[in-house]
């Protein structure tokens, strides 16, 4: 997630326990054009450490490229680059949709694993923003204990606890959902963004539901705080 996009031959050698460290990877380069900020964007808050071409909404592959048969949705939350370090995000769900044969189906939405241990109740981790462009830094064990769960069962991302880090998490499904050739995919999420926190969502295609290489499918604009719940989306 959140990196320059290209089809990659990188094969992850880490075996995923409860899919830990398997939600997002880190490709390194791309020939994509210059992205365009959306109206009323969070442009001033986007961390400079992020790849420039990943800072605004982009769909590289609405449909899975040849050789990729799985997909997972992901999210990134961090503190905006404006000096204020307070902020958090509450996420109801991370929804992965498939459009095929004239029908739209929800194929993934879960972001918690209630029966997992504390490090895997959320499948995600934190990463220093200074490592954003280091591909190998994205392969690390799950740090679910860095997140918390609200009484309603939502994921709470306490971004203000570590203002110099990003929080990355993805759907708690293993094996990953199948991506069908010819089908189209998109992602939505319902989130309450507070303080100086910002959030971005996207999806990755993988070669198979349980391994192989990955390619980033899409990433959204960044979303900033408002006084109400927001629906984030990309690809629809």
Buried (B, 14 or more C-beta within 10 A) or exposed (E): BBBBBBBBEBEBEEEBBBBBBBBBBBBBEBEBEEBEBBEEBBEEBBBEBBBEBBBBBBBBBBBBEEEBBBBBBBBBBBBBBEEBBEBBBBBBBBBBBBBBEEEEEEBBBBBBBEEBEEBBBBBBBBBEBEBBBEBEBBBBEBBBEBBBBEEEEBBBBBBBBBBBBBBBBBBBBBBBBBBBEEBBBBBBBBBBBBBBBBBBBBBBBBBBBBBBBBBBBBBBBBBBBEEEEBEBBBBE
